[in-house]
Amino acid sequence: MIIETETLQQSVESEHEHQTKDADMVFSSFLSLLDSGEIRTVENIDGEWIVNAWVKKGILLGFRLGILNQIQDGSPFSYFDKHTFPLKTFSVKDNVRIVPGGTSVRKGAYIAPTVIIMPPAFINVGAYVSKNTLIDSNALVGSCAYVGERVHLSAASQLGGVLEPIGALPVVIEDDVMVGGNCGIFEGTIVRRRAVLGSGVILNASTPVYDLVNKTIIRKNRKGSIVIPENAVVVAGSRKVESSFAQEHGLSVYTPMIVKYRDERTDAKTALEESLR
Ligand SMILES: CC(C)(COP(=O)(O)OP(=O)(O)OC[C@H]1O[C@@H](n2cnc3c(N)ncnc32)[C@H](O)[C@@H]1OP(=O)(O)O)[C@@H](O)C(=O)NCCC(=O)NCCS
């Protein structure tokens, strides 16, 4: 039996609260819609990112229902996971390029047509990857993370996942963002359109970002997110620690800084090569 999308939210909420014999069927309908991108963990409403807590509840329901199983998916390899979270299946018609070599995409992650995934990458349940985006080698798109269009998620960059707490906002990378190699973006950080994160930038809710252009310090907002402004170019820097002990020992602390806002030079350095697409 397939549940209509309209009643799905109610069913998920109620199964999350008090599990019944229908829980497997509710979860299966839920996972199909998550997988096809019809439902999402985060949505942009009038420029503001809103978390759909019920979608996170649905994923948690799947973990609760899951039984550890040996999963043999037809490839020479088998693996061991909760039976509720098999690998996502693709066909050529999906128009997604997955270069061979250890990539794993869990069912319940949405991958738009024209996305390219270099090996090995891991894309977790509830993640949403929009069209023309490149996920490079050793990248992680954590559970529920949102990645916009034409994003370059460079080698070894990590987008943290968030299932709990239920109301916590996932990491959001908006359209045309360049995430440099070895970046780590965690705890509901929002990177606005066309921003550029230089190699090795780490952002989490506790990392103040120093904007050298506007002479301001960006700290987490009332929803607990660091928001990197549109077009900002962020690089990994450091700043002096003020205590006398720290000064005595010449200590500094890692600090992301906005050194400029995107210009032609940045565009040239971060341009995506059409022929590779
Ligand atoms: C951020 C980046 C794109 C440079 O942007 P840009 O607009 O060309 O920056 P500019 O060269 O104009 O530099 C502006 C200032 O920031 C400094 N700067 C630039 N990139 C920096 C970095 N990554 N770390 C520290 N400082 C940096 C420059 O020295 C310059 O400072 P100055 O004005 O005092 O000389 C580049 O440094 C970068 O990190 N690219 C990503 C590379 C990568 O990871 N590729 C992945 C391939 S898989």
The ligand as an ORCA input file, in Angstrom:
! r2SCAN-3c Opt
* xyz 0 1
  C      40.255     31.363     -1.993
  C      40.995     31.184     -3.330
  C      40.005     30.721     -4.390
  C      41.666     32.479     -3.722
  O      40.695     33.441     -4.053
  P      41.138     34.800     -4.797
  O      39.914     35.620     -4.961
  O      41.908     34.477     -6.005
  O      42.103     35.446     -3.709
  P      43.332     36.433     -3.978
  O      44.450     35.703     -4.614
  O      42.826     37.680     -4.629
  O      43.762     36.736     -2.487
  C      43.175     37.725     -1.650
  C      43.997     37.759     -0.337
  O      43.746     36.564      0.419
  C      44.951     35.798      0.589
  N      44.576     34.402      0.314
  C      43.990     33.922     -0.798
  N      43.740     32.625     -0.659
  C      44.174     32.270      0.577
  C      44.178     31.060      1.291
  N      43.640     29.949      0.767
  N      44.682     31.049      2.534
  C      45.200     32.185      3.086
  N      45.219     33.371      2.445
  C      44.720     33.411      1.202
  C      45.914     36.323     -0.457
  O      47.239     36.174     -0.054
  C      45.495     37.775     -0.568
  O      46.023     38.485      0.545
  P      46.797     39.890      0.288
  O      45.754     40.796     -0.333
  O      47.206     40.286      1.653
  O      47.908     39.544     -0.624
  C      42.138     30.122     -3.177
  O      43.058     30.504     -2.174
  C      41.662     28.739     -2.799
  O      41.677     28.347     -1.648
  N      41.224     27.957     -3.819
  C      40.703     26.627     -3.619
  C      41.689     25.613     -4.179
  C      41.180     24.225     -3.935
  O      41.010     23.808     -2.805
  N      40.909     23.497     -4.992
  C      40.344     22.174     -4.863
  C      40.644     21.343     -6.064
  S      40.033     19.697     -5.817
*
